[in-house]
Amino acid sequence: MDSQPFTSDTIDALAAAYPLAPRHLQHEIADHPLLQLDALAALARRLRPESIEFNAATDLPLGIRNDETPYTGLDVHETIDRIESCGSWVLLKTIDQDPAYAELMHDVLGAIEPVVEPRTGKMMRLEGFIFISSPQAVTPLHFDPDYNMLFQARGSKTMTFFPAGDKEMISDRFFEQYFNGGPRNLPWQEEWAERGQPITVTPGEAIYVPILGPHWVKVHDEVSVSLSLTWRSEWSFHHADACRFNSRLRKLGLRPSSPQLYPADNRLKSYSQRALVRAERMMGRG
């Protein structure tokens, strides 16, 4: 990449928020050739089928379950061709399997590494995703198990955030189910709306999305293209394993304490879970 993806002011703004708070930022990659619709249509033809999701996305309730999300009857290529009018959402996953997009991802995330690594340690499991959305598309309430920088390249959208520690919105049991393979869409109650913090992005703007925080998204009146670059940390893997360990304890009739939020440590439960998994694998081989 010929130019830097961020100004020094943007790096300073991210440093003031990371890792706990969402933050509106600026970026310099909105016009990148790889983020144009024709390039994304070509990418969709190169990706493995399991790396693509698409479904209807307008007029969706915020609390819709993953298995209730409707389809339009179009295939992914028809969906991208008709994205202005088909009321859909396309997700291109792990785009870093393509060398050109992998280079873009590493260039951009490399620019924020000096902010990230002193706070949460080595950036692990880097991945890239692209969202192509019809006007008025909705992404229902959910959370992400990773840290995320979302870059708006076309159109505009509003992302509404809620605190990661809000147990009424996202319970320990929900985390346990998710990290054991369950869905990540959350139920919704209208009285929660006033708790939300909306952040709107247009081309050239970005959002740092904190790990584990519930949020939902609404596209405005034009087609939206967003690049999402994510990473994990050692802390995030310990939190996930602590949730899995708590699930084991709950099945034994116990009432385990909640995994602790950053910067507190979940290593004891995490290492216990990993030891049990290794023991189970050894017994299975025997």
Secondary structure, DSSP 8 states (H G I E B T S, - for coil): --S-SS-HHHHHHHHHHTTTS-EEEE-S-TT-GGGSHHHHHHHHHHS-GGGEEEEE-SS--TT--GGG----S--HHHHHHTTTTS-EEEEE--GGGSHHHHHHHHHHHHHHHHHHHHHH-S-EEEEEEEEEE-TT-EEEEE--SSEEEEEEEES-EEEEE--TT-TTTS-HHHHHHHTTT---B----GGGGGG-EEEEE-TTEEEEE-TT--EEEEE-SS-EEEEEEEEE-HHHHHHHHHHHHHHHHHHTT--------TTS--HHHHHHHHHHHHHHHHHHH-
